[in-house]
């Protein structure tokens, strides 16, 4: 059974998306956006706003990491026996 990512990579639009997210301009734009968001964290008026800004930056960073990993194939999960799964 194929993973959702593997099935997606077989679609006609996948190659265009992979091309887009691997393009240097896209990567530079993502870096610039993260830098601007990070600088915005330092200008927060109170700790709650700083915390909100920090989690927005972390979410954006994870989203960008996910997008840029779309073109790479997933590593297969290790095969484990039922006994290994039940052991703590």
KOLVEXVEX-831150 format. One record per residue (C-alpha): residue in three letters; x, y negated, z. Coordinates in nm, 2 decimals. Each point is the difference from the previous one (the first is absolute). Layout:
BEGIN
<r><minu>ALA</minu><px>X</px><py>Y</py><pz>Z</pz></r>
...
This chain:
BEGIN
<r><minu>UNK</minu><px>0.00</px><py>0.00</py><pz>0.00</pz></r>
<r><minu>UNK</minu><px>0.14</px><py>-0.34</py><pz>-0.10</pz></r>
<r><minu>UNK</minu><px>0.02</px><py>-0.28</py><pz>0.24</pz></r>
<r><minu>UNK</minu><px>-0.20</px><py>-0.32</py><pz>-0.07</pz></r>
<r><minu>UNK</minu><px>0.32</px><py>-0.18</py><pz>-0.09</pz></r>
<r><minu>UNK</minu><px>0.10</px><py>0.28</py><pz>-0.25</pz></r>
<r><minu>UNK</minu><px>-0.34</px><py>-0.02</py><pz>-0.16</pz></r>
<r><minu>UNK</minu><px>0.02</px><py>-0.38</py><pz>-0.02</pz></r>
<r><minu>UNK</minu><px>0.34</px><py>0.02</py><pz>-0.17</pz></r>
<r><minu>UNK</minu><px>-0.16</px><py>0.22</py><pz>-0.27</pz></r>
<r><minu>UNK</minu><px>-0.25</px><py>-0.28</py><pz>-0.10</pz></r>
<r><minu>UNK</minu><px>0.07</px><py>-0.23</py><pz>-0.30</pz></r>
<r><minu>UNK</minu><px>0.02</px><py>-0.32</py><pz>0.21</pz></r>
<r><minu>UNK</minu><px>0.26</px><py>0.14</py><pz>0.25</pz></r>
<r><minu>UNK</minu><px>0.30</px><py>-0.06</py><pz>-0.22</pz></r>
<r><minu>UNK</minu><px>-0.11</px><py>-0.37</py><pz>-0.04</pz></r>
<r><minu>UNK</minu><px>-0.03</px><py>-0.04</py><pz>0.37</pz></r>
<r><minu>UNK</minu><px>0.33</px><py>0.17</py><pz>0.07</pz></r>
<r><minu>UNK</minu><px>0.16</px><py>-0.23</py><pz>-0.26</pz></r>
<r><minu>UNK</minu><px>-0.15</px><py>-0.31</py><pz>0.17</pz></r>
<r><minu>UNK</minu><px>0.11</px><py>0.09</py><pz>0.35</pz></r>
<r><minu>UNK</minu><px>0.35</px><py>0.09</py><pz>-0.11</pz></r>
<r><minu>UNK</minu><px>0.04</px><py>-0.33</py><pz>-0.19</pz></r>
<r><minu>UNK</minu><px>0.26</px><py>-0.24</py><pz>0.16</pz></r>
<r><minu>UNK</minu><px>-0.24</px><py>-0.29</py><pz>-0.02</pz></r>
<r><minu>UNK</minu><px>-0.26</px><py>0.19</py><pz>0.21</pz></r>
<r><minu>UNK</minu><px>0.26</px><py>0.10</py><pz>0.26</pz></r>
<r><minu>UNK</minu><px>0.13</px><py>-0.35</py><pz>0.02</pz></r>
<r><minu>UNK</minu><px>-0.35</px><py>-0.14</py><pz>0.04</pz></r>
<r><minu>UNK</minu><px>-0.08</px><py>0.25</py><pz>0.28</pz></r>
<r><minu>UNK</minu><px>0.33</px><py>-0.10</py><pz>0.17</pz></r>
<r><minu>UNK</minu><px>-0.08</px><py>-0.37</py><pz>-0.02</pz></r>
<r><minu>UNK</minu><px>-0.35</px><py>0.06</py><pz>0.14</pz></r>
<r><minu>UNK</minu><px>0.14</px><py>0.20</py><pz>0.29</pz></r>
<r><minu>UNK</minu><px>0.25</px><py>-0.27</py><pz>0.07</pz></r>
<r><minu>UNK</minu><px>-0.26</px><py>-0.27</py><pz>0.00</pz></r>
<r><minu>UNK</minu><px>-0.23</px><py>0.20</py><pz>0.23</pz></r>
<r><minu>UNK</minu><px>0.30</px><py>0.07</py><pz>0.23</pz></r>
<r><minu>UNK</minu><px>0.08</px><py>-0.37</py><pz>0.02</pz></r>
<r><minu>UNK</minu><px>-0.36</px><py>-0.07</py><pz>0.07</pz></r>
<r><minu>UNK</minu><px>0.03</px><py>0.22</py><pz>0.31</pz></r>
<r><minu>UNK</minu><px>0.25</px><py>-0.23</py><pz>0.15</pz></r>
<r><minu>UNK</minu><px>-0.23</px><py>-0.30</py><pz>-0.02</pz></r>
<r><minu>UNK</minu><px>-0.29</px><py>0.16</py><pz>0.19</pz></r>
<r><minu>UNK</minu><px>-0.15</px><py>-0.23</py><pz>0.27</pz></r>
<r><minu>UNK</minu><px>-0.07</px><py>0.28</py><pz>0.25</pz></r>
<r><minu>UNK</minu><px>0.09</px><py>0.36</py><pz>0.07</pz></r>
<r><minu>UNK</minu><px>-0.33</px><py>0.13</py><pz>-0.14</pz></r>
<r><minu>UNK</minu><px>0.06</px><py>-0.17</py><pz>-0.33</pz></r>
<r><minu>UNK</minu><px>0.35</px><py>0.13</py><pz>-0.01</pz></r>
<r><minu>UNK</minu><px>-0.12</px><py>0.35</py><pz>0.07</pz></r>
<r><minu>UNK</minu><px>-0.26</px><py>-0.03</py><pz>-0.28</pz></r>
<r><minu>UNK</minu><px>0.27</px><py>-0.13</py><pz>-0.24</pz></r>
<r><minu>UNK</minu><px>0.24</px><py>0.28</py><pz>0.09</pz></r>
<r><minu>UNK</minu><px>-0.26</px><py>0.27</py><pz>-0.07</pz></r>
<r><minu>UNK</minu><px>-0.09</px><py>-0.16</py><pz>-0.33</pz></r>
<r><minu>UNK</minu><px>0.37</px><py>0.01</py><pz>-0.10</pz></r>
<r><minu>UNK</minu><px>0.03</px><py>0.36</py><pz>0.11</pz></r>
<r><minu>UNK</minu><px>-0.32</px><py>0.09</py><pz>-0.20</pz></r>
<r><minu>UNK</minu><px>0.13</px><py>-0.17</py><pz>-0.31</pz></r>
<r><minu>UNK</minu><px>0.34</px><py>0.16</py><pz>0.04</pz></r>
<r><minu>UNK</minu><px>-0.16</px><py>0.35</py><pz>0.03</pz></r>
<r><minu>UNK</minu><px>-0.23</px><py>-0.07</py><pz>-0.30</pz></r>
<r><minu>UNK</minu><px>0.30</px><py>-0.11</py><pz>-0.21</pz></r>
<r><minu>UNK</minu><px>0.19</px><py>0.31</py><pz>0.10</pz></r>
<r><minu>UNK</minu><px>-0.30</px><py>0.21</py><pz>-0.10</pz></r>
<r><minu>UNK</minu><px>-0.03</px><py>-0.17</py><pz>-0.34</pz></r>
<r><minu>UNK</minu><px>0.36</px><py>0.03</py><pz>-0.08</pz></r>
<r><minu>UNK</minu><px>0.00</px><py>0.37</py><pz>0.09</pz></r>
<r><minu>UNK</minu><px>-0.28</px><py>0.09</py><pz>-0.24</pz></r>
<r><minu>UNK</minu><px>0.23</px><py>0.10</py><pz>-0.28</pz></r>
<r><minu>UNK</minu><px>0.20</px><py>0.24</py><pz>0.22</pz></r>
<r><minu>UNK</minu><px>-0.13</px><py>0.36</py><pz>0.04</pz></r>
<r><minu>UNK</minu><px>-0.10</px><py>0.11</py><pz>0.35</pz></r>
<r><minu>UNK</minu><px>0.23</px><py>0.25</py><pz>0.17</pz></r>
<r><minu>UNK</minu><px>-0.18</px><py>0.34</py><pz>0.04</pz></r>
<r><minu>UNK</minu><px>-0.12</px><py>0.07</py><pz>0.35</pz></r>
<r><minu>UNK</minu><px>0.21</px><py>0.27</py><pz>0.17</pz></r>
<r><minu>UNK</minu><px>-0.17</px><py>0.35</py><pz>0.01</pz></r>
<r><minu>UNK</minu><px>-0.08</px><py>0.10</py><pz>0.35</pz></r>
<r><minu>UNK</minu><px>-0.16</px><py>0.32</py><pz>0.13</pz></r>
<r><minu>UNK</minu><px>-0.31</px><py>-0.01</py><pz>0.22</pz></r>
<r><minu>UNK</minu><px>0.22</px><py>0.10</py><pz>0.30</pz></r>
<r><minu>UNK</minu><px>0.22</px><py>-0.31</py><pz>-0.05</pz></r>
<r><minu>UNK</minu><px>-0.30</px><py>-0.22</py><pz>-0.03</pz></r>
<r><minu>UNK</minu><px>-0.14</px><py>0.12</py><pz>0.33</pz></r>
<r><minu>UNK</minu><px>0.33</px><py>-0.04</py><pz>0.19</pz></r>
<r><minu>UNK</minu><px>0.03</px><py>-0.32</py><pz>0.21</pz></r>
